Amino acid sequence: MDSSLNAARRARELREVAGERLDVLVVGLGATGAGAALDAAARGLRVAAIDAHDLAFGTSRWSSKLIHGGLRYLAKGQVGVAHESAVERGVLLRRTAPHLVRAHPYALPLTPAVSRRQAALVMTGYRLGDALRAAARTPRRLLPGPSRLDAARARTLLPVAPAGSLRGALLSWDGRLVDDARLVVAIARTAAARGARVLTRCRALRLTSSGGWTTAAVRDELTGEEFEIRARTVINATGVWAGTLDPGVRLRPSRGTHLVLRPGTLPGLIAGVHLPLPGETSRFALVLPQPGGRVYVGLTDEPVDGPVPDVPEAPEEDVTALLEVLNEVLGTRVTREAVAGAYAGLRPLLAADGSEDGGRTADLSRRHAVLSEGGLVTIVGGKLTTYRRMAEDAVDRAVSCGNLRAGPSNTRRIPLVGAEPRAADGVPARLTERYGGEAAAVHDLVRAHPEEVGLGITVGELLWSVRHEGALDESDLLDRRTRIGLVKEDRERALPATRDVLARITHL
């Protein structure tokens, strides 16, 4: 079945799904929800997945773009969580998404802020992390081991580090995504190719159960029309909004803020940078150079109380705190004016006893949990790296709760759309890095429509997103299929061309 998602397919499948009885309905199309749709469809189950907004609308697009091996969890004694992270990182690097997830170097500058004792402890941690890599059977050719660099070599990777006080750096490697939202799109399209109905702009209003079936009242957010979807089981993969469908879920959301620095702010930066956090031994802030010259700096871990917004805002105190950490380590001073934008995501952490009343969210476990009652299965916690395992566990529970006939998960062996390499002579590396095996087809559109709209992205790529990646409006295009919208002025410059693309598609 074709993996393409677009408005015509959405309209057709909306008509079909209202009259069918499904095995599984997934609510939420972040990484875990899209992963659950793929897992269920790959087992031969009849599945639909809906989201009130768009693919990757929530926390999945606000990550640090890391696919990490769980070193931080190892430092906290959470060996199982760390091993699970290392295993899932290996699955992505080797088989399911090698076009989107690659090894990337990270350097910890050895400045006066890092004592020799702390440096020794960190290097011990890096070596333990490399042991996790080996235990997960990820080959070293995909993920090199850690090393210590002298001052001269450190400065080639970190030209912005202070020259006089830099005694070297500790180099480590981990997995990295260029764009987390693109991973979600690839998962959703792979699910669609396996027969899942992937329907954005469909809001689940309420659930009722009777006679072994769960009925979801759903509203098409584009037309306002309401209809029902019946399924044996419903998987609630709505992240920090999980309590909307399952009031028994107790979450302790945590806000992770990143800064977006203007191109040229930290020139020549090759590696990611680990920045020691004051008063912490196993937590670091990150500096992450991006294609096009932008640099992300993150991330905070602050508890959030009250109602959960659709799009969290990065408060000024987070911006100030991250700049202070950055300027503490680097030899150049980064001013507030260099911050072109900021974004914040909310981690759906499962509350520990008493944690709703206070305490550090940084201390809460990142282990995911699967909760179930009747025909409703809720998956919470976890992290982007382990989305596939979370989805597998949620579908396992759904199969059990619904007495469904299905075999075990096989998603660790299913390449995502674009993962299978194809000959692509003459295709720019930038397209290959974003589209993998589909790069040649995208390039054909780019050659026909080469006008740039921002960050080197062309009208041809916007057309591809509308025809094949389920983009329905300008926000889908600018804020999720591309990340142009992270900077307000870039977004405004790109709007006319984006609207023209959408109008062109509408009149075809």
C-alpha positions as CSV (number, residue, x, y, z in Angstrom):
1,M,0.0,0.0,0.0
2,D,1.2,3.5,-0.8
3,S,2.8,5.4,2.2
4,S,1.7,8.8,0.9
5,L,-0.4,10.9,3.3
6,N,-2.4,13.8,1.9
7,A,-5.8,15.5,2.0
8,A,-7.4,13.2,-0.5
9,R,-6.4,10.1,1.4
10,R,-7.6,11.6,4.7
11,A,-11.0,12.4,3.2
12,R,-11.4,8.9,1.8
13,E,-10.3,7.1,5.0
14,L,-12.5,9.4,7.2
15,R,-15.5,8.1,5.3
16,E,-14.4,4.5,5.6
17,V,-13.4,4.4,9.3
18,A,-16.7,5.6,10.6
19,G,-18.4,2.5,9.3
20,E,-15.9,-0.1,10.4
21,R,-15.2,-2.0,13.6
22,L,-11.5,-1.8,14.4
23,D,-9.2,-3.9,16.6
24,V,-7.3,-0.8,17.8
25,L,-7.8,2.9,17.8
26,V,-4.7,4.9,18.7
27,V,-5.3,8.5,20.0
28,G,-2.2,10.7,19.6
29,L,0.2,10.9,16.7
30,G,3.5,11.7,18.3
31,A,6.3,9.2,18.1
32,T,4.8,6.7,20.4
33,G,1.3,6.9,19.0
34,A,2.5,6.6,15.4
35,G,4.7,3.8,16.6
36,A,1.7,2.0,18.1
37,A,-0.2,2.4,14.8
38,L,2.7,0.8,13.0
39,D,3.1,-2.0,15.5
40,A,-0.6,-2.9,15.4
41,A,-0.8,-2.7,11.6
42,A,2.3,-4.8,11.2
43,R,0.7,-7.5,13.4
44,G,-2.3,-7.6,10.9
45,L,-4.7,-5.8,13.2
46,R,-7.3,-3.3,11.9
47,V,-6.1,0.0,13.2
48,A,-6.7,3.8,12.9
49,A,-4.7,6.5,14.6
50,I,-6.1,10.0,15.1
51,D,-4.7,13.3,16.5
52,A,-6.5,16.5,17.3
53,H,-3.8,18.5,15.5
54,D,-1.0,17.2,13.3
55,L,1.8,14.6,13.2
56,A,4.4,15.4,15.9
57,F,2.3,18.3,17.2
58,G,3.2,17.7,20.8
59,T,6.3,16.9,22.8
60,S,7.9,14.7,20.0
61,R,8.9,17.8,18.0
62,W,10.4,19.7,21.0
63,S,13.2,17.3,21.9
64,S,17.0,17.9,21.9
65,K,17.1,15.7,18.8
66,L,19.2,13.1,20.7
67,I,18.8,9.4,20.3
68,H,20.9,8.6,23.3
69,G,22.2,5.4,25.0
70,G,20.9,6.2,28.5
71,L,24.2,7.3,30.1
72,R,22.4,9.7,32.4
73,Y,20.1,6.9,33.7
74,L,23.0,4.7,34.3
75,A,24.5,7.4,36.5
76,K,21.3,7.3,38.6
77,G,21.4,3.5,38.9
78,Q,18.5,2.9,36.4
79,V,20.4,0.2,34.6
80,G,17.3,-1.3,32.9
81,V,16.3,2.1,31.5
82,A,19.8,2.7,30.3
83,H,20.1,-0.7,28.6
84,E,16.7,-0.2,26.9
85,S,17.8,3.1,25.5
86,A,21.0,1.6,24.2
87,V,19.2,-1.2,22.5
88,E,16.6,1.1,20.9
89,R,19.3,3.5,19.7
90,G,21.0,0.5,18.0
91,V,17.8,-0.5,16.3
92,L,17.4,3.0,14.8
93,L,21.0,3.4,13.8
94,R,21.3,-0.1,12.2
95,R,18.0,-0.9,10.7
96,T,14.8,1.2,11.1
97,A,16.0,4.8,10.5
98,P,19.7,5.0,9.5
99,H,18.8,7.8,7.1
100,L,17.5,10.0,10.0
101,V,19.6,8.8,13.0
102,R,23.4,9.0,12.9
103,A,26.3,9.1,15.3
104,H,27.4,12.6,16.3
105,P,30.4,13.8,18.4
106,Y,29.9,15.6,21.7
107,A,32.7,17.3,23.5
108,L,33.0,18.3,27.2
109,P,35.5,21.2,27.4
110,L,37.9,20.8,30.2
111,T,37.9,24.3,31.7
112,P,38.4,25.4,35.3
113,A,34.6,24.8,35.7
114,V,35.4,21.0,35.4
115,S,37.7,19.7,38.1
116,R,40.1,16.8,37.3
117,R,38.1,14.6,39.6
118,Q,34.9,15.4,37.8
119,A,36.6,14.8,34.4
120,A,37.7,11.4,35.6
121,L,34.2,10.5,36.7
122,V,32.7,11.7,33.4
123,M,35.2,9.6,31.4
124,T,34.3,6.6,33.5
125,G,30.7,7.2,32.7
126,Y,31.5,7.5,29.0
127,R,33.3,4.1,29.1
128,L,30.3,2.6,30.9
129,G,28.1,4.0,28.1
130,D,30.4,2.4,25.5
131,A,29.9,-0.9,27.4
132,L,26.2,-0.4,27.0
133,R,26.7,0.1,23.3
134,A,28.6,-3.2,23.2
135,A,25.9,-5.0,25.2
136,A,23.3,-3.7,22.8
137,R,25.4,-5.1,19.9
138,T,25.7,-1.8,18.2
139,P,28.9,-2.0,16.1
140,R,31.6,0.5,16.8
141,R,31.7,1.6,13.1
142,L,28.2,3.1,13.7
143,L,29.1,4.6,17.1
144,P,32.7,5.3,18.0
145,G,34.0,5.1,21.5
146,P,35.0,7.9,23.8
147,S,38.5,9.5,23.9
148,R,40.4,12.4,25.5
149,L,41.5,15.3,23.3
150,D,44.5,17.6,24.0
151,A,43.9,21.3,23.9
152,A,44.9,21.8,20.2
153,R,42.5,19.0,19.0
154,A,39.8,20.3,21.3
155,R,39.9,23.7,19.7
156,T,39.4,22.3,16.2
157,L,36.0,21.0,17.4
158,L,35.3,23.8,19.8
159,P,36.7,27.0,18.4
160,V,34.5,29.0,20.7
161,A,36.0,27.5,23.8
162,P,38.3,29.8,25.9
163,A,41.8,29.5,24.6
164,G,43.8,30.3,27.7
165,S,42.1,28.0,30.2
166,L,41.2,25.1,27.9
167,R,43.3,22.0,28.9
168,G,41.5,19.7,26.5
169,A,38.1,18.0,26.1
170,L,36.4,14.6,26.6
171,L,34.9,13.3,23.4
172,S,31.9,11.0,23.3
173,W,29.5,9.8,20.6
174,D,25.8,9.3,20.6
175,G,22.9,9.1,18.2
176,R,21.3,12.2,16.8
177,L,18.3,13.3,14.7
178,V,18.5,16.3,12.4
179,D,14.8,16.7,12.9
180,D,12.6,14.8,15.4
181,A,9.3,15.7,13.6
182,R,10.6,14.0,10.4
183,L,11.1,10.8,12.4
184,V,7.4,10.9,13.4
185,V,6.3,11.5,9.8
186,A,8.4,8.5,8.7
187,I,6.8,6.3,11.4
188,A,3.3,7.4,10.5
189,R,3.8,6.9,6.7
190,T,5.3,3.4,7.4
191,A,2.1,2.6,9.4
192,A,0.0,3.9,6.6
193,A,1.9,1.7,4.1
194,R,1.0,-1.3,6.4
195,G,-2.7,-0.4,6.3
196,A,-3.2,1.9,9.3
197,R,-5.5,4.8,8.8
198,V,-3.6,7.9,9.9
199,L,-6.0,10.8,10.4
200,T,-4.9,14.2,11.6
201,R,-7.3,17.0,12.7
202,C,-9.6,14.5,14.4
203,R,-10.2,15.1,18.1
204,A,-11.3,12.4,20.5
205,L,-14.1,13.9,22.6
206,R,-15.0,11.1,24.9
207,L,-15.0,7.3,25.2
208,T,-17.8,4.9,26.2
209,S,-17.6,1.1,26.6
210,S,-20.3,-1.5,26.1
211,G,-20.5,-5.1,25.1
212,G,-16.7,-5.5,24.7
213,W,-16.4,-2.5,22.4
214,T,-15.1,1.0,23.1
215,T,-16.8,3.8,21.1
216,A,-14.9,7.1,20.6
217,A,-16.8,10.2,19.8
218,V,-14.6,12.1,17.3
219,R,-14.8,15.6,15.8
220,D,-13.3,16.5,12.5
221,E,-11.6,19.7,13.4
222,L,-11.6,20.9,9.8
223,T,-15.4,20.7,9.3
224,G,-16.8,20.4,12.8
225,E,-18.6,17.2,11.9
226,E,-18.8,14.6,14.7
227,F,-18.8,10.8,14.1
228,E,-18.0,7.6,16.0
229,I,-15.2,5.1,15.8
230,R,-15.6,1.7,17.4
231,A,-12.7,-0.5,18.4
232,R,-12.0,-3.4,20.7
233,T,-9.3,-1.4,22.4
234,V,-8.1,2.2,22.5
235,I,-4.5,3.2,23.0
236,N,-4.2,6.6,24.7
237,A,-0.8,7.9,23.5
238,T,-1.5,11.6,24.0
239,G,1.5,12.3,26.3
240,V,1.0,15.1,28.7
241,W,-2.7,15.3,27.7
242,A,-3.2,11.6,28.7
243,G,-5.5,12.6,31.6
244,T,-8.0,14.0,29.2
245,L,-9.0,10.5,28.2
246,D,-7.9,8.7,31.4
247,P,-8.6,10.8,34.5
248,G,-6.9,8.2,36.7
249,V,-3.4,9.0,35.2
250,R,-1.2,11.1,37.5
251,L,1.5,13.0,35.6
252,R,4.1,15.4,36.7
253,P,4.9,17.4,33.6
254,S,8.4,18.8,33.2
255,R,9.3,21.7,30.9
256,G,12.4,21.3,28.7
257,T,13.4,24.6,27.1
258,H,15.8,25.2,24.2
259,L,17.2,28.4,22.7
260,V,17.6,28.9,19.0
261,L,20.7,31.0,18.4
262,R,21.2,33.0,15.2
263,P,23.6,31.7,12.5
264,G,27.1,33.0,13.1
265,T,26.7,33.2,16.9
266,L,29.0,30.3,17.5
267,P,31.0,30.1,14.3
268,G,33.0,27.0,13.3
269,L,31.3,24.7,15.9
270,I,31.5,21.1,14.6
271,A,30.7,18.9,17.6
272,G,27.9,19.2,20.1
273,V,29.0,20.5,23.5
274,H,28.3,19.3,27.0
275,L,28.1,22.1,29.4
276,P,28.4,21.3,33.1
277,L,25.4,22.4,35.2
278,P,26.3,24.2,38.5
279,G,25.8,21.8,41.4
280,E,25.2,18.7,39.3
281,T,27.5,15.8,38.7
282,S,25.6,13.8,36.0
283,R,23.5,16.4,34.2
284,F,24.7,18.7,31.4
285,A,23.3,21.4,29.2
286,L,23.8,20.8,25.4
287,V,24.9,23.0,22.6
288,L,23.8,21.5,19.3
289,P,24.9,22.9,15.9
290,Q,22.2,22.6,13.2
291,P,22.2,22.6,9.4
292,G,21.9,26.2,8.1
293,G,24.0,27.7,10.9
294,R,21.4,27.8,13.7
295,V,22.5,26.4,17.1
296,Y,20.2,24.9,19.8
297,V,21.1,25.3,23.4
298,G,19.1,23.3,26.0
299,L,17.7,22.1,28.1
300,T,15.9,22.8,31.3
301,D,14.0,20.4,33.6
302,E,11.4,22.5,35.4
303,P,8.1,21.2,37.0
304,V,4.9,22.6,35.4
305,D,1.7,23.0,37.3
306,G,-1.8,23.8,36.1
307,P,-3.5,23.2,32.7
308,V,-1.4,21.9,29.9
309,P,-1.3,24.2,26.9
310,D,-1.4,23.0,23.3
311,V,1.9,24.8,22.6
312,P,4.1,25.5,25.7
313,E,6.0,28.7,25.8
314,A,9.6,29.1,26.9
315,P,9.7,31.6,29.8
316,E,12.3,34.3,30.0
317,E,13.8,32.9,33.2
318,D,14.6,29.7,31.2
319,V,16.3,31.8,28.5
320,T,18.3,33.7,31.1
321,A,19.4,30.5,32.9
322,L,20.6,28.8,29.7
323,L,22.5,31.8,28.6
324,E,24.2,31.9,32.0
325,V,25.3,28.3,31.7
326,L,26.5,28.9,28.1
327,N,28.5,31.9,29.0
328,E,30.0,30.3,32.0
329,V,31.9,27.8,29.8
330,L,32.5,29.5,26.4
331,G,35.1,32.0,25.7
332,T,32.7,34.2,23.7
333,R,29.8,36.0,25.3
334,V,26.4,35.2,23.9
335,T,23.9,38.0,24.4
336,R,20.1,38.0,24.6
337,E,20.0,39.5,21.1
338,A,21.7,36.4,19.7
339,V,18.6,34.3,20.7
340,A,16.5,34.2,17.6
341,G,13.8,32.0,19.1
342,A,13.1,29.5,21.8
343,Y,10.9,26.4,22.2
344,A,9.7,24.3,25.1
345,G,8.3,20.8,25.4
346,L,6.6,19.1,28.3
347,R,7.8,15.6,29.3
348,P,4.9,13.3,30.3
349,L,6.5,12.0,33.5
350,L,4.6,9.6,35.6
351,A,4.2,11.1,39.1
352,A,5.9,9.3,42.0
353,D,4.0,9.2,45.3
354,G,3.9,12.7,46.6
355,S,5.7,14.3,43.6
356,E,2.6,16.2,42.5
357,D,3.1,18.4,45.6
358,G,6.7,19.4,44.8
359,G,10.2,18.0,44.3
360,R,12.5,18.0,41.3
361,T,11.1,16.5,38.1
362,A,14.8,15.9,37.2
363,D,14.7,13.1,39.8
364,L,11.7,11.3,38.4
365,S,12.3,8.1,36.4
366,R,12.1,8.2,32.6
367,R,10.8,4.6,32.6
368,H,7.5,4.4,30.7
369,A,4.4,2.8,32.1
370,V,1.5,1.0,30.5
371,L,-1.8,1.4,32.4
372,S,-5.1,-0.3,31.4
373,E,-8.7,-0.5,32.5
374,G,-11.3,-2.2,30.4
375,G,-10.8,-1.3,26.7
376,L,-8.5,1.6,27.4
377,V,-4.7,1.3,27.4
378,T,-2.6,4.4,28.4
379,I,1.1,4.7,27.7
380,V,3.0,7.5,29.5
381,G,6.5,8.4,30.5
382,G,9.5,7.3,28.5
383,K,11.5,9.3,25.9
384,L,11.9,9.7,22.2
385,T,14.7,7.2,21.9
386,T,12.5,4.3,23.2
387,Y,9.3,5.2,21.3
388,R,9.3,1.8,19.5
389,R,9.6,-0.2,22.7
390,M,6.8,1.9,24.3
391,A,4.6,1.3,21.3
392,E,5.3,-2.5,21.4
393,D,4.4,-2.6,25.1
394,A,1.2,-0.7,24.5
395,V,0.1,-2.9,21.7
396,D,1.0,-6.0,23.7
397,R,-1.4,-4.8,26.4
398,A,-4.1,-3.9,23.9
399,V,-3.9,-7.4,22.4
400,S,-4.3,-8.9,25.9
401,C,-7.1,-6.6,27.0
402,G,-9.1,-7.0,23.8
403,N,-8.5,-10.7,23.4
404,L,-7.2,-10.0,19.9
405,R,-5.5,-12.5,17.7
406,A,-2.1,-11.2,16.9
407,G,1.5,-12.4,17.0
408,P,4.5,-10.7,18.6
409,S,5.8,-7.3,17.5
410,N,8.2,-7.3,14.6
411,T,8.8,-3.5,14.3
412,R,12.5,-3.8,15.2
413,R,13.0,-5.3,11.7
414,I,10.8,-2.9,9.7
415,P,12.7,-0.1,8.0
416,L,10.9,3.2,8.1
417,V,10.0,5.0,4.9
418,G,13.2,6.3,3.3
419,A,15.5,3.9,5.3
420,E,16.3,1.6,2.4
421,P,19.2,3.0,0.4
422,R,18.7,3.7,-3.3
423,A,21.1,5.0,-6.0
424,A,20.8,8.8,-6.0
425,D,23.5,10.2,-8.4
426,G,23.5,13.9,-8.5
427,V,21.2,14.4,-5.5
428,P,22.4,17.0,-3.0
429,A,23.6,15.6,0.3
430,R,21.1,17.8,2.1
431,L,18.2,16.0,0.5
432,T,19.7,12.6,1.1
433,E,20.1,13.4,4.8
434,R,16.4,14.5,5.1
435,Y,14.7,12.0,2.8
436,G,16.9,9.0,2.6
437,G,15.8,6.6,-0.2
438,E,13.2,9.1,-1.4
439,A,15.7,11.8,-2.0
440,A,15.8,11.3,-5.8
441,A,12.0,11.6,-6.1
442,V,12.1,14.8,-4.0
443,H,15.0,16.1,-6.1
444,D,12.8,15.8,-9.2
445,L,10.3,18.2,-7.6
446,V,13.1,20.5,-6.4
447,R,14.5,20.8,-9.9
448,A,11.0,21.8,-11.1
449,H,10.4,24.2,-8.2
450,P,13.8,25.4,-7.0
451,E,12.7,28.6,-5.3
452,E,14.0,28.8,-1.7
453,V,11.7,29.6,1.2
454,G,14.2,29.5,4.1
455,L,17.0,27.4,5.6
456,G,17.8,26.2,2.1
457,I,14.4,24.5,1.8
458,T,12.6,24.8,-1.6
459,V,9.1,25.1,-2.9
460,G,9.6,21.6,-4.3
461,E,10.1,20.2,-0.8
462,L,6.9,21.9,0.4
463,L,5.0,20.4,-2.5
464,W,6.4,17.0,-1.5
465,S,5.2,17.5,2.1
466,V,1.7,18.3,0.9
467,R,1.5,15.4,-1.5
468,H,3.2,12.7,0.5
469,E,3.7,13.7,4.2
470,G,0.2,14.8,5.2
471,A,0.8,18.5,5.5
472,L,-2.6,20.3,5.4
473,D,-1.8,24.0,6.2
474,E,1.0,26.5,6.5
475,S,1.7,25.6,10.2
476,D,2.2,21.9,9.2
477,L,4.7,23.0,6.6
478,L,6.6,25.6,8.5
479,D,6.5,24.3,12.1
480,R,6.7,20.5,11.6
481,R,7.6,19.3,8.1
482,T,10.3,22.0,8.2
483,R,11.5,24.0,11.2
484,I,11.5,27.4,9.6
485,G,8.9,28.6,12.0
486,L,11.2,28.3,15.0
487,V,12.4,31.9,14.2
488,K,9.6,34.4,13.8
489,E,11.2,36.5,11.1
490,D,12.1,33.4,9.1
491,R,8.5,32.2,9.3
492,E,7.1,35.5,8.1
493,R,9.5,35.6,5.1
494,A,8.4,32.0,4.2
495,L,4.7,32.6,4.5
496,P,3.9,34.0,1.0
497,A,5.6,31.1,-0.8
498,T,4.0,28.6,1.6
499,R,0.5,30.0,1.0
500,D,1.1,29.9,-2.7
501,V,2.0,26.2,-2.5
502,L,-1.2,25.4,-0.6
503,A,-3.3,27.4,-3.1
504,R,-1.6,25.6,-6.0
505,I,-2.4,22.2,-4.5
506,T,-6.0,23.2,-3.8
507,H,-6.6,24.1,-7.4
508,L,-5.0,21.0,-8.9
